[in-house]
Amino acid sequence: MRAARATIAALETELDETYRSVTELTNELVRTQEELEQLSLYDPLTGLSNRALFHDRLDRAIALSRRNNTRLAVLMMDLDRFKEINDTLGHDAGDEVLKKVAERLVGTCRESDTLARLGGDEFMAILPTTASLEGTFALAEKIAHTVEVPIALDGSFVDVGISIGIALFPEHGADSSTLFRHADQAMYEAKRLNSGYALYNLARDDQMHRRFLYASELREALERDQLKLEYQPKISLKTGHLVGVEALVRWHHPVHGLVPPGDFIPAAERTAVIKTLTEATISMGLEQVGVWSRQGLSLPVAINVSPRALHDLELPERVIGLLEHWQISTELLVLEITESALMLNLDHILEILNRFHSMGIRISVDDFGTGFSSFAYLKKLPIHEIKIDPSFIANITTNMSDVAIVQSLIYLAERLGVTVVAEGIESGPARDFLTELGCDLAQGYGIGHPMPAPKLPAWINRHLSGRPVTAGPAESMFGPFGQGA
């Protein structure tokens, strides 16, 4: 009997242990299941909904809004200057910024709103029962202001911005994929305009569709010689001498006529065709320089290089090949890059620019004053010229803020030892004022419109009184170069 009791006790102990083991295993399976569910539905870095959960929530929100006949808003949000943070401070710092931004978004939005991180620096929000556009815009502004507060990181502060695209149900789409796409398009428009946020616009969508078609037709346009260059004169403000021209590409479409550069160049930049377009433009420009040289006119040509083309490590060698093909000296070629392009990948851009510099090719920074580049970075770059953006020139004789900015940029250029060009001069008073400020060169409709190459000699004869390009002051459309109007 005693032995039987001992056996029963041992069995009970074993059963208890088995029960505990099964319970622990069950609990572990539940935890694992919860973790797997968390990973499948939530972003592991920020804890926000992920793409899959976002689309499910959006489908449900659309169904509810349709049933209740209410409006909802979808916000696509993309951080500005985030790549710069990753490239300069590292990905760990970038992750910390993403977590801080997520916390700020949670603190700004309502509990009823759904927030998600799609990946990278892209976030989205669903705002159900959106009563008015004004309320949606107010929230977008609040998000922008909250995100733009400098973020503390390892004892220092980093600045980050955000671009927000807004699409509404039912106005801008009846399903989740359409709303998602339209919010994304609006976000790119906000980024392009640097406006903080933008509402989806159907007319803009038609324009984007047209740009997509243009991108697909560009290769054929290059093969069929539909792309031509026009040249805009650039003069010295001190002497009035013609010192060079900027080559501007024009597309004479067989169906649509003259296509604005603002339509087809952004389309090309989204595809690999921009590299072909860049090289074709350089080749056409150098060919024309050769024609002028044979006519006794030694005239440098400035050609725009897109940010995407600058990421091609073989570009410098191909440019040298074109110079050799057309037998043009490197001193007659100037490559223009935008200020914003400098910050896309500074180390890579620096390598490319240094190679151009070593070849004797000059570099000009276009749209200067509108980007986010650090002046400390600019000191490292082999820059020969900066071109002040036309937005600072348009009201230079009446707007004291523009005067202060331009004076500062001219002073900066002097400190860097580079030439400064004023773009967008349209009047004699503006030219005279910039001359007094110490600006070196000028370009704009008030000096000369872009023109086909065959018309440039006539422009020189008309506005330089038939003298050689290096001659003294001569007449312009608003009076003698280098003199008062």
Secondary structure, DSSP 4 states (H G I P E B T S, - for coil): -HHHHHHHHHHHHHHHHHHHHHHHHHHHHHHHHHHHHHHHHB-TTT-SB-HHHHHHHHHHHHHHHHHHT--EEEEEEEEESHHHHHHHH-HHHHHHHHHHHHHHHHHHS-TTSEEEEEETTEEEEEE-S---HHHHHHHHHHHHHHHHSPEEETTEEE--EEEEEEEEETTT-SSHHHHHHHHHHHHHHHHHHT-SEEE--HHHHHHHHHHHHHHHHHHHHHHTT-EEEEEEEEEETTT--EEEEEEEEEEEETTTEEE-HHHHHHHHHTSTHHHHHHHHHHHHHHHHHHHHHHTT----EEEE--TTGGG-TTHHHHHHHHHHHHT--GGGEEEEEETGGGGTSHHHHHHHHHHHHHTT-EEEEEEETSS---HHHHHHS---EEEE-GGGTTTTTT-HHHHHHHHHHHHHHHHHT-EEEEE---SHHHHHHHHHHT--EEESTTT---EEGGGHHHHHHHHSTT--TT-S--EETTEETTS--
